């Protein structure tokens, strides 16, 4: 369960949260199972945080920092996560259905069983992502401009070239 002091701090707003993080660099936030629906989390610093099974569906997480965070089973469905930095995060079992991750950094993430159905992954960097399957990527809405390891990029471009077209053209 989440540390209720940490939940209270994030609910004070991003500016308060980021200041608290700056003042408490040794403390890793525990927001596991936290209900963060309806809170504007754009630009929040969640680096190294435990957000296992946190509920952020439909939220604004644009530009948030999730580097090396535990995002196991997190619900980011229908969220605006454009430009989020998730490098090194564990997204195992994450619910990313219909999320917009355009421009996000997903390098070296664990993508095991992440639900990517109708997710926008335009201009994302997925290089080094582990446990990412062709089947997962076949369900996304867009991979226009995405960076992927060649072992998955080549077969995906051969089987689903439409995923790499600009969705606005």
SULRA-V86460 format. One record per pair of residues at least 24 apart in sequence whose C-alpha atoms are under 7 Angstrom apart, sorted by the first residue. I is the first residue (numbers start at 0). GAP is how many residues later the second one is. D is the distance in Angstrom with one decimal. If there is no record, write none. Layout:
((I | GAP | D) (I | GAP | D))
This chain:
((0 | 31 | 5.4) (0 | 32 | 5.8) (1 | 28 | 5.2) (1 | 29 | 4.5) (1 | 30 | 4.6) (1 | 31 | 6.0) (1 | 32 | 5.9) (2 | 27 | 5.4) (2 | 28 | 6.3) (5 | 24 | 6.6) (5 | 25 | 6.7) (6 | 24 | 6.4) (6 | 27 | 6.9) (10 | 28 | 6.9) (13 | 27 | 6.1) (13 | 30 | 5.4) (17 | 26 | 6.3) (17 | 27 | 5.9) (115 | 24 | 5.6) (120 | 25 | 6.7) (121 | 24 | 5.6) (141 | 25 | 6.8))
